[in-house]
């Protein structure tokens, strides 16, 4: 079977040029596709991401730096990811064992928790303020219920 190398159109008849673009047709090789041997890579557990989004970001970061990586759901996380769109079990990240040190260096800054600086004081909510909020919410609910009935 002949086909056009430019537009990809296939021709069964004895035409020699493509009727769409005028390029000479070439014969398509219908032999068996070449079997490529699978290359196995020894991996090591790198970290556990808390969400699907974080896992995708980490694997993309590693792969963009030439480190082979993949993610594996914990427990029923794969089913939850399909059914609910998210998993609550976490996602394990595995990377190439030969480049584990480099992978850990790349992932470490992303997973660090931001430090609380002395400039930003930790705000603790006043217990009285919390009580007043709940009372105000209860009052609003009572008013709505009285209005409806």
Backbone as CSV, one residue per row, in Angstrom:
resi,resn,N_x,N_y,N_z,CA_x,CA_y,CA_z,C_x,C_y,C_z
1,UNK,0.845,-1.166,0.000,0.000,0.000,0.000,0.896,1.236,0.000
2,UNK,0.532,2.208,-0.798,1.313,3.440,-0.884,0.662,4.523,-0.033
3,UNK,1.513,5.445,0.430,1.002,6.575,1.193,1.867,7.800,0.931
4,UNK,1.303,8.959,1.254,1.992,10.234,1.065,2.806,10.537,2.318
5,UNK,4.114,10.777,2.202,4.924,11.084,3.382,4.626,12.464,3.974
6,UNK,4.029,13.370,3.195,3.737,14.715,3.686,2.409,14.787,4.434
7,UNK,1.320,14.327,3.799,0.002,14.469,4.425,-0.509,13.170,5.035
8,UNK,0.140,12.027,4.770,-0.228,10.763,5.384,-1.394,10.053,4.717
9,UNK,-1.894,10.560,3.615,-3.015,9.944,2.906,-2.573,8.614,2.302
10,UNK,-3.426,7.571,2.430,-3.105,6.250,1.883,-3.794,6.057,0.536
11,UNK,-3.119,5.335,-0.374,-3.651,5.074,-1.711,-3.539,3.589,-2.010
12,UNK,-4.669,3.001,-2.454,-4.701,1.577,-2.777,-4.448,1.378,-4.273
13,UNK,-4.856,2.305,-5.111,-4.715,2.152,-6.560,-3.270,2.397,-7.011
14,UNK,-3.039,2.466,-8.291,-1.690,2.557,-8.841,-1.210,3.984,-9.050
15,UNK,-1.709,4.916,-8.289,-1.264,6.304,-8.412,0.181,6.416,-7.952
16,UNK,0.889,7.387,-8.515,2.284,7.612,-8.155,2.490,8.902,-7.381
17,UNK,1.500,9.833,-7.463,1.597,11.096,-6.735,0.331,11.323,-5.912
18,UNK,0.461,12.084,-4.876,-0.658,12.385,-3.978,-1.588,13.379,-4.666
19,UNK,-2.882,13.066,-4.651,-3.834,13.968,-5.302,-4.103,15.210,-4.447
20,UNK,-3.761,15.184,-3.168,-3.982,16.341,-2.302,-2.839,17.348,-2.384
21,UNK,-1.581,16.853,-2.296,-0.463,17.797,-2.237,0.557,17.622,-3.371
22,UNK,0.416,16.609,-4.197,1.292,16.441,-5.350,2.629,15.788,-5.054
23,UNK,2.854,15.288,-3.855,4.116,14.653,-3.466,4.145,13.217,-3.989
24,UNK,5.343,12.733,-4.343,5.488,11.343,-4.787,5.160,10.401,-3.641
25,UNK,4.384,9.356,-3.944,3.991,8.380,-2.935,5.121,7.390,-2.688
26,UNK,5.167,6.855,-1.487,6.162,5.833,-1.164,5.447,4.576,-0.687
27,UNK,6.119,3.445,-0.822,5.547,2.159,-0.442,5.641,1.998,1.071
28,UNK,4.541,1.580,1.681,4.508,1.386,3.125,5.000,-0.014,3.454
29,UNK,5.887,-0.094,4.431,6.415,-1.383,4.872,5.407,-2.014,5.821
30,UNK,4.905,-3.193,5.466,3.890,-3.860,6.279,4.483,-5.019,7.072
31,UNK,5.783,-4.998,7.269,6.427,-6.067,8.025,6.103,-5.934,9.514
32,UNK,6.464,-6.933,10.275,6.223,-6.942,11.719,6.948,-5.766,12.389
33,UNK,6.302,-5.131,13.348,6.998,-4.051,14.048,8.161,-4.619,14.865
34,UNK,9.199,-3.825,14.969,10.399,-4.258,15.677,10.111,-4.327,17.177
35,UNK,10.514,-5.421,17.808,10.305,-5.614,19.237,11.415,-4.904,19.987
36,UNK,11.009,-4.020,20.886,11.997,-3.325,21.702,12.035,-3.977,23.070
37,UNK,13.221,-4.254,23.543,13.381,-4.878,24.839,13.115,-3.855,25.937
38,UNK,12.382,-4.269,26.951,12.054,-3.390,28.061,13.250,-3.253,28.983
39,UNK,13.528,-2.025,29.359,14.641,-1.769,30.265,14.090,-1.613,31.680
40,UNK,14.573,-2.437,32.581,14.124,-2.365,33.966,15.082,-1.494,34.758
41,UNK,14.502,-0.685,35.636,15.281,0.223,36.461,14.988,-0.110,37.917
42,UNK,16.035,-0.273,38.716,15.857,-0.524,40.133,15.470,0.792,40.798
43,UNK,14.394,0.748,41.585,13.877,1.977,42.185,13.989,1.938,43.707
44,UNK,13.818,3.106,44.291,13.851,3.268,45.740,12.704,4.199,46.124
45,UNK,12.083,3.936,47.294,11.015,4.810,47.774,11.629,6.150,48.151
46,UNK,11.133,7.192,47.543,11.690,8.521,47.756,10.924,9.280,48.838
47,UNK,9.616,9.356,48.676,8.787,10.100,49.619,7.331,9.710,49.423
48,UNK,6.477,10.223,50.273,5.034,10.026,50.136,4.379,11.386,50.012
49,UNK,3.628,11.560,48.934,2.909,12.818,48.704,1.533,12.712,49.351
50,UNK,1.015,13.814,49.806,-0.279,13.802,50.494,-1.457,13.826,49.535
51,UNK,-1.229,14.232,48.293,-2.337,14.311,47.338,-1.857,13.929,45.950
52,UNK,-2.803,13.698,45.071,-2.511,13.360,43.676,-1.774,14.515,42.997
53,UNK,-2.182,15.742,43.283,-1.556,16.909,42.660,-0.086,17.028,43.076
54,UNK,0.177,16.852,44.365,1.556,16.928,44.844,2.402,15.818,44.230
55,UNK,1.830,14.613,44.118,2.552,13.484,43.526,2.890,13.757,42.059
56,UNK,1.952,14.313,41.330,2.193,14.641,39.924,3.268,15.709,39.788
57,UNK,3.220,16.716,40.652,4.232,17.775,40.606,5.622,17.207,40.886
58,UNK,5.727,16.323,41.882,7.032,15.758,42.228,7.569,14.857,41.130
59,UNK,6.729,14.007,40.554,7.209,13.128,39.483,7.601,13.937,38.250
60,UNK,6.842,14.978,37.937,7.194,15.837,36.795,8.508,16.575,37.051
61,UNK,8.727,17.015,38.276,9.980,17.680,38.632,11.158,16.740,38.419
62,UNK,11.021,15.515,38.884,12.100,14.533,38.739,12.336,14.194,37.269
63,UNK,11.266,13.932,36.524,11.413,13.555,35.122,11.952,14.696,34.270
64,UNK,11.617,15.932,34.621,12.154,17.072,33.863,13.655,17.239,34.096
65,UNK,14.165,16.647,35.179,15.604,16.655,35.448,16.270,15.347,35.045
66,UNK,15.570,14.522,34.269,16.142,13.298,33.723,16.183,12.131,34.693
67,UNK,15.427,12.199,35.785,15.390,11.113,36.759,14.074,10.361,36.578
68,UNK,14.184,9.067,36.296,12.974,8.273,36.117,12.255,8.142,37.452
69,UNK,10.951,8.392,37.414,10.154,8.337,38.639,8.750,7.865,38.297
70,UNK,8.089,7.269,39.276,6.695,6.908,39.119,6.003,6.980,40.464
71,UNK,4.672,7.017,40.413,3.891,7.106,41.645,3.051,5.845,41.801
72,UNK,2.811,5.486,43.056,2.008,4.309,43.371,1.076,4.665,44.520
73,UNK,-0.198,4.373,44.327,-1.189,4.699,45.346,-1.085,3.732,46.518
74,UNK,-1.341,4.234,47.711,-1.380,3.394,48.913,-2.783,2.823,49.070
75,UNK,-2.843,1.625,49.588,-4.086,0.929,49.910,-5.094,1.063,48.770
76,UNK,-6.275,1.597,49.040,-7.320,1.728,48.024,-7.272,3.098,47.359
77,UNK,-6.131,3.760,47.423,-6.005,5.109,46.888,-6.256,5.203,45.402
78,UNK,-5.881,4.170,44.656,-6.117,4.170,43.210,-7.600,4.181,42.891
79,UNK,-8.367,3.383,43.636,-9.815,3.352,43.427,-10.456,4.670,43.844
80,UNK,-9.998,5.220,44.965,-10.546,6.496,45.410,-10.236,7.603,44.422
81,UNK,-9.061,7.546,43.838,-8.668,8.563,42.865,-9.594,8.527,41.652
82,UNK,-9.959,7.334,41.220,-10.860,7.205,40.071,-12.287,7.564,40.473
83,UNK,-12.732,7.055,41.609,-14.122,7.217,42.023,-14.439,8.622,42.526
84,UNK,-13.532,9.163,43.363,-13.806,10.455,43.985,-12.933,11.590,43.454
85,UNK,-11.922,11.253,42.676,-11.051,12.286,42.131,-9.867,12.615,43.017
86,UNK,-9.782,12.017,44.194,-8.701,12.300,45.136,-8.539,11.101,46.047
87,UNK,-7.366,10.961,46.629,-7.113,9.883,47.574,-6.742,10.461,48.932
88,UNK,-7.150,9.775,49.982,-6.807,10.229,51.325,-5.716,9.370,51.947
89,UNK,-5.216,8.384,51.214,-4.197,7.477,51.727,-2.773,7.914,51.408
90,UNK,-2.599,8.862,50.527,-1.269,9.293,50.124,-0.802,8.546,48.884
91,UNK,0.226,9.083,48.258,0.775,8.505,47.038,2.280,8.385,47.219
92,UNK,2.798,7.161,47.076,4.234,6.935,47.205,4.941,7.318,45.913
93,UNK,6.095,7.962,46.029,6.916,8.352,44.888,8.177,7.492,44.911
94,UNK,8.451,6.835,43.795,9.644,6.017,43.640,10.526,6.629,42.564
95,UNK,11.847,6.521,42.740,12.793,7.090,41.777,13.910,6.091,41.510
96,UNK,14.660,6.346,40.456,15.800,5.517,40.057,16.806,5.462,41.199
97,UNK,17.178,4.247,41.607,18.089,4.061,42.740,19.448,4.702,42.479
98,UNK,19.930,4.654,41.238,21.252,5.196,40.911,21.317,6.707,41.098
99,UNK,20.179,7.380,40.980,20.157,8.843,41.108,19.333,9.292,42.309
100,UNK,19.283,8.437,43.348,18.463,8.714,44.526,18.916,9.969,45.267
101,UNK,20.214,10.162,45.414,20.714,11.335,46.135,20.303,12.619,45.419
102,UNK,20.441,12.635,44.112,20.048,13.811,43.324,18.534,14.040,43.419
103,UNK,17.768,12.947,43.403,16.311,13.060,43.509,15.907,13.634,44.861
104,UNK,16.569,13.197,45.923,16.250,13.715,47.266,16.556,15.207,47.364
105,UNK,17.657,15.637,46.734,18.003,17.066,46.739,16.946,17.892,46.018
106,UNK,16.400,17.358,44.928,15.382,18.086,44.177,14.060,18.170,44.941
107,UNK,13.705,17.093,45.623,12.410,17.012,46.288,12.406,17.730,47.637
108,UNK,13.542,17.781,48.319,13.607,18.341,49.675,13.056,19.761,49.779
109,UNK,13.467,20.713,48.930,12.939,22.079,49.088,11.435,22.180,48.839
110,UNK,10.907,21.302,48.012,9.481,21.355,47.690,8.650,20.889,48.874
111,UNK,9.162,19.920,49.641,8.382,19.351,50.721,8.632,19.995,52.077
112,UNK,9.540,20.940,52.166,9.785,21.602,53.444,8.598,22.456,53.841
113,UNK,8.293,22.423,55.121,7.248,23.287,55.661,7.839,24.679,55.840
114,UNK,7.102,25.726,55.514,7.631,27.073,55.732,7.812,27.334,57.225
115,UNK,8.949,27.915,57.574,9.242,28.216,58.973,8.471,29.451,59.410
116,UNK,8.055,29.437,60.659,7.391,30.599,61.251,8.478,31.575,61.670
117,UNK,8.461,32.766,61.136,9.476,33.753,61.498,9.037,34.519,62.732
118,UNK,9.975,35.175,63.357,9.661,35.950,64.553,8.821,37.176,64.224
119,UNK,8.875,37.624,62.958,8.096,38.783,62.551,6.600,38.471,62.515
120,UNK,6.263,37.204,62.293,4.873,36.807,62.188,4.468,36.068,63.460
121,UNK,3.877,36.750,64.410,3.490,36.068,65.655,2.347,35.095,65.402
122,UNK,2.333,34.027,66.173,1.266,33.047,66.072,0.049,33.621,66.778
123,UNK,-1.029,33.709,66.036,-2.247,34.277,66.596,-3.075,33.166,67.221
124,UNK,-3.346,33.321,68.501,-4.217,32.386,69.188,-5.551,33.070,69.390
125,UNK,-6.612,32.352,69.064,-7.937,32.940,69.166,-8.392,32.949,70.625
126,UNK,-8.952,34.038,71.025,-9.470,34.209,72.375,-10.668,33.269,72.578
127,UNK,-10.686,32.475,73.670,-11.816,31.559,73.890,-13.157,32.296,73.996
128,UNK,-13.159,33.497,74.536,-14.394,34.283,74.632,-14.895,34.691,73.258
129,UNK,-13.966,35.020,72.373,-14.338,35.413,71.012,-14.951,34.226,70.274
130,UNK,-14.368,33.060,70.491,-14.877,31.846,69.857,-16.301,31.562,70.338
131,UNK,-16.554,31.749,71.628,-17.874,31.513,72.203,-18.892,32.507,71.628
132,UNK,-18.478,33.767,71.494,-19.380,34.786,70.943,-19.747,34.474,69.491
133,UNK,-18.781,33.931,68.735,-19.074,33.557,67.341,-20.146,32.470,67.291
134,UNK,-20.022,31.470,68.149,-20.992,30.370,68.163,-22.371,30.871,68.621
135,UNK,-22.388,31.759,69.592,-23.664,32.313,70.029,-24.330,33.125,68.916
136,UNK,-23.550,33.887,68.197,-24.086,34.680,67.087,-24.640,33.759,65.998
137,UNK,-23.922,32.698,65.703,-24.407,31.745,64.695,-25.705,31.084,65.155
138,UNK,-25.764,30.712,66.437,-26.986,30.100,66.968,-28.159,31.049,66.912
139,UNK,-27.924,32.333,67.219,-28.975,33.349,67.163,-29.513,33.500,65.743
140,UNK,-28.622,33.503,64.768,-29.040,33.632,63.360,-29.885,32.435,62.957
141,UNK,-29.456,31.231,63.351,-30.222,30.027,63.013,-31.603,30.087,63.655
142,UNK,-31.671,30.513,64.899,-32.965,30.620,65.591,-33.886,31.621,64.890
143,UNK,-33.343,32.761,64.482,-34.132,33.768,63.779,-34.681,33.216,62.459
144,UNK,-33.840,32.502,61.724,-34.281,31.931,60.448,-35.385,30.913,60.688
145,UNK,-35.220,30.051,61.696,-36.232,29.057,61.993,-37.547,29.707,62.429
146,UNK,-37.486,30.724,63.255,-38.701,31.431,63.683,-39.395,32.113,62.510
147,UNK,-38.614,32.651,61.603,-39.178,33.328,60.428,-39.892,32.320,59.516
148,UNK,-39.294,31.117,59.378,-39.880,30.106,58.475,-41.146,29.499,59.039
149,UNK,-41.277,29.417,60.357,-42.450,28.778,60.954,-43.308,29.819,61.532
